[in-house]
Amino acid sequence: MMEFNESDTIVVSGKDLNRIIIMIRALMDLRPDLNEKLLDFYCYLNELKPTEKSLDEIIYEIGMTCPSWSDDLEELN
């Protein structure tokens, strides 16, 4: 089984996220003794918002540039 660190980014589609939320909610209904342990994670998943930005916009916001944005690209050829 693959192990992840806290700094690892995991991408989950909105459809899969909804399935995970439904499964956790069903588990909480079936096993009320697990509610206390699962509630924080369940609330966290419900607060997630989808990212509607393109990769170029995200790169620009963090101050990076892509080689394709460079005016000097033609000079390299």
C-alpha positions in Angstrom: 0.0 0.0 0.0 1.3 3.5 -0.9 2.0 5.8 2.0 1.4 9.6 1.9 2.9 12.5 3.8 1.1 15.5 5.0 2.6 17.6 2.3 1.5 15.3 -0.5 -1.3 16.6 -2.8 -4.0 14.1 -3.7 -6.5 15.0 -6.5 -10.0 13.7 -6.1 -12.8 14.5 -8.6 -15.9 16.1 -7.3 -17.9 13.0 -8.1 -15.6 10.8 -6.1 -15.5 13.3 -3.3 -19.3 13.2 -3.1 -19.2 9.4 -3.0 -16.7 9.5 -0.1 -18.9 11.9 1.8 -21.9 9.7 1.3 -20.0 6.6 2.4 -18.8 8.3 5.6 -22.3 9.6 6.4 -23.7 6.1 5.9 -21.0 4.7 8.1 -21.8 7.2 10.8 -25.5 6.3 10.6 -24.7 2.6 10.8 -22.1 2.9 13.6 -23.0 5.8 15.9 -20.0 4.8 18.1 -17.7 6.1 15.3 -19.4 9.5 15.0 -16.9 11.3 17.3 -13.9 9.9 15.4 -15.3 10.6 11.9 -17.1 14.0 12.5 -14.1 16.2 12.0 -13.1 14.5 8.8 -16.7 14.5 7.5 -16.9 18.3 8.2 -13.6 18.9 6.5 -14.7 17.1 3.3 -18.0 19.1 3.2 -16.0 22.4 3.4 -13.8 21.6 0.3 -14.4 23.8 -2.6 -13.5 22.9 -6.2 -10.7 24.8 -7.9 -12.0 26.5 -11.0 -8.7 28.1 -12.0 -6.6 26.9 -14.8 -3.1 25.6 -14.1 -1.7 28.7 -15.8 -3.6 31.0 -13.4 -2.4 29.0 -10.4 1.2 29.2 -11.6 0.9 32.9 -12.2 -0.6 33.5 -8.7 2.3 31.8 -6.9 4.8 33.9 -8.9 6.2 31.3 -11.3 6.3 31.5 -15.1 6.1 28.9 -17.8 8.6 28.8 -20.6 5.8 29.3 -23.1 5.0 32.7 -21.5 8.5 33.9 -22.3 9.1 36.4 -25.1 12.6 35.0 -25.4 11.2 31.6 -26.6 11.6 32.5 -30.2 15.2 33.5 -29.6 16.0 30.0 -28.3 14.9 28.4 -31.7 
